[in-house]
């Protein structure tokens, strides 16, 4: 408002000024709110891009919203609009599609949040691993309003986990090979015994057969001993070859008592070399467990070899005791105890740490690898003192395999 001469604003002028000021204030506040919203959306988009997290929403019939990152993760073009449900489901890996569809349908029907992992295949054939979360919202009358959620691209994490598993498997195999190398002399002796016995029995059998009056019964008994000795040698060689094989992380039903007996056969020569006796108390009729037999062999071999090493230079009784039985919560309990030097008093809590060792030529990896193997099987490995002398290593293994969605 403009006047050619000075004057005092009238009440009408003041009312107009107040109205104009209010409109300008509303416009300024709206502009500030719009700028703040744009900044917030930009921050959110950048955060989603950095964390590989896409957000979405859909109702009972169609998609309502997809974030920019969600379009990128699934490989859809935002310019083409929101994809329909059939197109989205088509990009889920064929091996996961049925499971994902059924799981989401059941979760929405039951009105509960859900979380699951699955794979998608992009048009160029690239496979991505997705961790999906969803939350259904309902009206007061119980009708589905919408489902909101996120998709996180965890492909890099999956590949890193796979690389880590492979590295752990390689380290575990090197540890096995190192231990087997240390046992070469004992294993050679253990294999040579039945082979030598088989040769002696074979010559005896020939003598009984080439007599003027062949003694068939004696020859048959000698031949039976040949079969028994060669079978024993073959079994030992078979177990050694199995321990030299590269890990494939193949799990199957195994008998823990059978694995214990196999390790006793392999390590008997080493124990005899140091005047160490084996004693076992194995509970019969233990349930078989789903596990990687080779990895459990490695754990028991490490624990038993540690016990043998601990008793090499001690005076008095040298006895390695292996027990098996049932524990609480439907678990198996195995213990390996020795009468050796015992646990290091100042470092008893560190013996399972990688690279920690009390042996002059030790790698410090055996117990660390053993604990990681047992924990990967859903069990636990720990140590305690064996009274006033020696140490006891305990491990538990679940008899039931938990299923994860």
C-alpha positions, 0 to 999 in steps of 0.5 A: 500500500502506498500513499503520497503523504505521511499518514497513520494506517487505518484499521482497514490498512492494518487488517489488510497488512495482517492478512498479507503477512499471514498469507506470506507466512503460510507460503514461507512455512510451506516452502520450508516444509517442502524443502525439508521434505525434499532433503529428508527424502534425499537423505532417505534415498541416499541411506537406502542406496548405501545400505542396499535397502529398498522399501515398498508397500502393497495392498490386497490387489496391487503395489502402492509404493516402491522406493528408488533403491527397491527398483534398483535391487529388483532391476525394474525401470521406475519409468515403467511404473510400479511392477505388478505382483506377477512380474515381481514373483517371476523374478524370484528364483524358481527354487525359492518361489513357491516357498516365498509365496506360501510364507508371505501368504500365510504371514499376511493371513495370520496378521503377523510380521515376517522375515525370510531370505531368498534369491532373485534372478535379474534379466541379465542372469545375475543372482541376488540374495534378498533379506525381506521384512514385512508388516501387515496393517489392518483396519478396525474391522479386520480388513487388510489395509496394506503391507509395508516392508523392506528388501535388503540386498545381502548378496555381498554379505552372502559372498563374504560368508561363503568366502569365509567358510571356504577359508575356514575349511581350507585352514581346517584341512591344513590343520588335518594334514599337519596333524596327519604328517606328525602321525606318519610314523605311527600310521605307517606302523599301524598299517604295516602290522595287519599287512605283515600279519596277512603275509605271515598267514598267507605263507602259513596257508600255503604250507598247510596246502602243500603238505603231502596230506593238506590240512584244509581246516588249518589252511582255512583258518589261516586264510580267514586271518588273511582276510581279517588282516587285509580288511583291517589294513584297508579300513585304516587306509580308508580312514586316512584317505577320508581325513586327507580329502577336501572339505565339502561340508556334507552332513549326514547321519553319523554314529558318534561312538563309531567315530570315536572308535575310528580315531582310537584305531588311527591313534593307537600307534601314537599312544603305544609309542608313549606307553599311553593306554586308551579307556572308553566308556561309550553309552550304547544305543545313542541316537545318530546325529546329523553332522559332517563326519570328517569334521567330527573326526578332526575334532576328536583327533585334535582333542585326543592328540592334545591329550597324548601330547600332554602325557608324553613326558609325565611320570605315573599313569598315562591314560586317555579316557573317552566317554560318550552319553546323553546330556540335557536338552536332547544332546549328546555329551562326549568327553576326552580326559587325560592324566597329563600336565593339565591346563595352563593356570594363567591362560586357561581361558585363552586355549581356544583362541586362534594362534594361542599355543603352549606347544613349542611347535604348535600352530595354535589353530587346533582348538580354535578350529575344533570349537568353530566346528562344534559351534557350527553343528549347534553344540558347545566345546569347553575344558576343565581340570581333571581333578588334581592332574590332567584336563578334560575336554567336553563337547555337546552335539544336538540330536535334533536339527532345528529348522529355520524359515 
